[in-house]
Amino acid sequence: MKEYSVEEIRALADKNWSEAKLQKTVHAALKTFGWRYIHLRPAYTGVKWKAGAHAGKDMVITAYDGQDGFPDTVAMKGRAGIAWELKVGKNKPTEGQLEWLRLFKLNGFDARVCYPRDLEAMLQYLRDA
């Protein structure tokens, strides 16, 4: 597992943010600072990708069971835990995402919606935990 310097993590970021790029940047920081994390990806059925509980022609319920909106990244290090929903631009969290974040926060996690503008605070939290 490659570890990154803080400078390398910052270099992953630029002004053309996508959620995938923000996710990659957060994953690099988690690895660097020794966190254990999970990111749930869409499932491939052999015919098409199952990508979330969204209405739409090619969008169907994912392969897992339960309520939608699980945070993009959930991680733990010692007694610290995060549940972060990553967004870019003007994207807003769904009601399901906000409910999951509320429950994680209730259980002591740092649970929040994170945008690229929050990167420095996110890095500081991951480094200091």
C-alpha positions in Angstrom: 0.0 0.0 0.0 1.6 3.3 -1.2 2.0 6.0 1.4 1.9 9.6 0.3 3.4 12.8 1.7 1.0 15.6 2.6 2.5 17.5 -0.4 1.7 14.6 -2.7 -1.9 14.4 -1.3 -2.3 18.1 -1.9 -0.9 17.7 -5.5 -3.7 15.2 -6.2 -6.1 18.1 -5.8 -6.7 20.8 -8.4 -9.4 23.2 -9.4 -11.2 20.6 -11.6 -12.7 18.5 -8.9 -14.8 15.4 -9.5 -16.2 13.2 -6.7 -13.8 10.5 -7.9 -10.8 12.7 -7.6 -11.9 13.9 -4.1 -12.3 10.2 -3.1 -8.9 9.3 -4.4 -7.4 12.2 -2.4 -9.1 11.2 0.8 -8.1 7.5 0.3 -4.4 8.6 -0.1 -4.7 10.6 3.1 -6.3 7.7 5.0 -3.5 5.3 3.9 -0.8 7.8 4.7 -2.1 8.5 8.2 -2.8 4.8 9.1 -6.6 4.6 9.0 -8.6 1.5 8.1 -11.3 2.4 5.7 -14.0 1.1 3.4 -15.5 2.5 0.3 -18.5 0.7 -1.2 -18.4 0.6 -5.0 -21.2 -0.2 -7.4 -21.6 -3.8 -8.3 -21.3 -5.2 -11.8 -23.9 -7.8 -12.6 -22.3 -9.0 -15.9 -24.7 -6.9 -17.8 -24.6 -3.4 -16.3 -23.4 -1.5 -13.2 -25.8 -1.3 -10.3 -25.2 2.2 -9.0 -27.4 3.3 -6.2 -31.0 3.8 -5.4 -31.6 6.5 -7.9 -34.5 6.8 -10.3 -33.3 6.6 -13.9 -33.2 4.4 -16.9 -29.9 2.6 -16.1 -29.8 3.1 -12.4 -31.1 0.4 -10.1 -30.8 -0.6 -6.4 -27.3 -1.8 -5.5 -26.4 -5.3 -4.6 -26.4 -4.7 -0.9 -29.5 -4.8 1.3 -30.6 -2.0 3.6 -31.2 1.7 3.4 -29.7 3.9 0.8 -27.3 6.8 1.5 -24.4 5.1 3.3 -21.5 7.5 3.4 -18.8 7.4 0.7 -16.0 6.8 3.2 -16.1 5.2 6.7 -12.8 4.7 8.5 -11.4 4.1 11.9 -8.1 4.6 13.6 -7.8 3.7 17.3 -10.9 5.1 19.0 -11.5 7.7 16.2 -14.0 7.2 13.4 -15.1 9.1 10.4 -18.2 8.9 8.2 -17.7 11.3 5.4 -20.1 12.0 2.5 -18.1 13.6 -0.3 -19.6 16.1 -2.6 -18.3 18.5 -5.3 -19.7 21.7 -6.8 -23.3 22.4 -5.8 -24.2 18.8 -5.1 -26.1 18.3 -1.9 -26.6 15.2 0.3 -29.8 13.2 0.1 -32.1 12.7 3.1 -30.8 9.1 3.3 -27.2 10.3 3.5 -28.0 12.9 6.1 -29.7 10.3 8.3 -26.7 8.0 8.1 -24.4 10.9 9.1 -26.7 11.7 12.0 -26.5 8.1 13.2 -22.7 7.9 12.9 -22.4 11.3 14.8 -24.7 10.0 17.5 -22.2 7.1 17.9 -19.1 9.3 18.2 -17.9 9.5 14.7 -16.8 12.6 12.9 -19.7 12.5 10.5 -20.0 15.3 7.9 -20.5 16.3 4.3 -17.1 17.2 2.8 -16.4 19.4 -0.2 -13.0 20.1 -1.8 -12.9 23.4 0.0 -12.7 21.4 3.3 -9.5 19.5 2.2 -7.1 21.2 4.7 -9.4 20.6 7.6 -10.0 17.0 6.5 -6.2 16.4 6.3 -5.7 18.0 9.7 -8.3 15.8 11.3 -6.9 12.6 9.7 -3.3 13.5 10.7 -4.2 14.5 14.3 -6.5 11.7 15.2 
